[in-house]
Amino acid sequence: MSKIKMGLLIVFVCFVVAASGCMSSPLKLVVSYPGSWNGTITTDSSGPRSIEGIGDQTIDLGTITGGLTIKVVKKESSNETLKLSLMRGTETIQEGDSAVESTGGQLDDAWISVHLTP
């Protein structure tokens, strides 16, 4: 009888760990731009954090709940599109880019602003 209880307990613990792991998957920010860029990631819980890079990069953000705002700016004037993708696993949560649809031009920055729930 105790082996059955122990087996059920192990199965239950594994289920809880698996379920909580899915719900709290870490976020990634994918920056797609051939030039140099910098920006700020701001969360409700930890405030602003500076980022910068050259070319395409993926930045691990960890697990976040609450407000999240990301602003990334091109360091040089360019007609290339700066694209941001906020990802959780393989799912795209939100995207932002520097393209101006009405004129076909380019802005110098891209934004993402979302409220994340657990």
C-alpha positions in Angstrom: 0.0 0.0 0.0 2.8 2.5 0.8 4.4 1.9 -2.6 1.2 2.9 -4.3 0.9 6.0 -2.2 4.5 6.9 -2.9 4.0 6.3 -6.7 0.9 8.5 -6.7 2.8 11.2 -4.8 5.6 11.2 -7.3 3.2 11.4 -10.2 1.4 14.3 -8.6 4.6 16.2 -7.9 5.8 15.7 -11.5 2.4 17.0 -12.8 2.6 20.1 -10.6 6.2 20.8 -11.6 5.4 20.3 -15.3 2.2 22.5 -15.1 4.0 25.3 -13.3 6.9 25.2 -15.7 4.6 25.7 -18.7 2.8 28.7 -17.1 6.0 30.5 -16.2 8.0 29.9 -19.4 10.7 32.6 -19.7 10.3 35.4 -22.2 12.8 36.3 -25.0 13.1 39.6 -26.9 14.3 39.1 -30.5 15.8 42.2 -32.1 16.1 42.0 -35.9 18.1 44.8 -37.4 21.4 44.8 -39.3 22.9 47.9 -37.7 23.7 49.1 -34.2 20.9 49.8 -31.7 20.2 50.5 -28.0 17.1 50.6 -25.9 15.4 50.2 -22.6 13.3 47.3 -21.1 11.1 48.5 -18.3 9.0 46.3 -16.0 6.7 47.0 -13.1 8.8 44.9 -10.7 12.4 45.9 -11.6 12.2 49.2 -13.3 14.3 50.1 -16.4 17.2 48.1 -17.8 19.4 49.3 -20.7 20.2 47.0 -23.7 22.4 47.5 -26.8 23.8 45.5 -29.7 24.8 45.2 -33.3 22.8 43.1 -35.7 20.2 40.5 -34.8 20.1 39.4 -31.2 18.0 37.4 -28.8 17.8 38.6 -25.2 16.5 36.4 -22.4 14.2 38.3 -20.1 13.3 35.5 -17.7 9.8 35.3 -16.2 7.9 38.5 -16.0 4.4 39.4 -14.8 2.8 42.8 -14.9 3.7 45.7 -17.2 6.5 45.4 -19.7 7.6 48.2 -22.1 10.4 47.8 -24.5 11.8 50.6 -26.7 14.7 50.1 -29.1 16.3 52.9 -31.2 18.5 52.7 -34.2 21.9 54.3 -33.5 22.2 55.6 -37.1 19.8 56.8 -39.7 18.7 53.9 -41.9 16.0 52.7 -44.2 16.3 49.2 -42.8 13.4 48.0 -40.6 14.1 47.5 -36.9 11.8 44.7 -35.7 11.1 43.5 -32.2 9.4 40.2 -31.3 8.5 39.2 -27.7 8.5 35.4 -27.5 7.4 32.8 -24.9 8.8 29.5 -26.1 7.8 29.4 -29.8 4.8 31.6 -29.3 5.0 35.3 -30.4 3.4 37.4 -27.7 3.7 40.8 -29.5 5.7 42.4 -32.3 6.7 46.0 -33.0 8.7 47.6 -35.8 10.0 50.9 -37.2 8.0 50.8 -40.5 5.5 53.5 -41.2 2.7 51.9 -43.2 1.1 55.0 -44.6 4.3 56.4 -46.1 6.4 53.4 -46.5 9.2 55.2 -44.5 11.1 54.2 -41.4 11.1 55.6 -37.9 14.2 55.5 -35.7 12.6 53.3 -33.0 10.3 50.4 -32.3 8.1 49.7 -29.3 6.4 46.9 -27.5 4.1 47.5 -24.5 2.1 44.6 -22.9 0.7 43.5 -19.6 1.6 39.9 -18.8 -0.4 37.6 -16.5 0.9 34.4 -14.9 
